[in-house]
Amino acid sequence: MNRRRLFSLPALVTLTGAFTLGALAQTPNSFLAAIGSYAQQSPVRGMEDQPHFSVGPEMQGDIMMAHQRYVAALDAYRQCPPDSAVLWNKMGIANHHMFNLREAEKDYEKALKLNPSYPEAWNNLGAVYYGQKLYHDAEKAYKKAIKLNTKSAMFYSNLGTAYLAEHKYKKGAESYRTALSLDPNVFEADPASRISEMGPTHEMATLNYLLAKTYAEAGRKNEALIYLRKAIDEGYADRKKIQEEKEFAILRDVPEFQRMMSDKRE
């Protein structure tokens, strides 16, 4: 999770795009759903008979996270017993969202000390390394996450982003293709779970160009056009190469693609 646009992303190049962290939003939602269910089963007889809900500190922290109140979330989490890998991962996410990368790194490492087979913590630690520009370390952390969970599109997406930062474009494209095959909406994930990063314009152009090719290869013309337009707007100017790419063959008869190829002012 970073103030440079995380390649992982697309839409906002999000957190990131962004960088994806663990999902917390479901916890408060499940809690509220449980309250609603319980209330429906409890007839109202009078104020003295109203159910009273006791919310523990971890649940309080989850609710604060859902409202992006990260300092309050950390205060709540610190009231919990420090023997839970899940708890330390949540604390890392809170610090990560505030760009406290050093503290987030410590939190994820504590989570992994308690549970070395925790793929989300490895993924999030990789995001910390990425934010520190330790791209090879990020790559290794993402690979560990993938080894533990081979079905996570998010992990492959983040690995692809790390490859791009290392200029390993072929491997980056392969990781993006895998991510898209696992989850057709991986590049449109909830921005709340991502960390925004802003990379150099030429890197963003390359990222969006690879995403355009990935979508085109999957037969998704609209998304391919969107990311190809972004790539061009960010400086990708080799129209001859674009027209020769076999992946873009499905776009050659599309008017929008033809306009992009003929507009020399870009």
Buried (B, 14 or more C-beta within 10 A) or exposed (E): BBEBBBBBBBBBBBBBBBBBBBBBEEBBEEBEEEEEEEEEEEEEEEEEEEEEEEEEBBBBBBBBBBEEBBEBBBBBBEEBEEEBBBBBBBBBBBBBBBBBBEBBBBBBBBBBEBBEEBBBBBBBBBBBBBBBEBBEBBBBBBBBBBEBBEEBBBBBBBBBBBBBBEEBBEBBBBBBBBBBEBBBEBBBBEBBBBBBBBBEEEBBBBBBBBBBBBBBBBEBBEBBBBBBBBBBBBEBEEBEEBBEBEBBEBBEEBEBBEEBBEEEEE
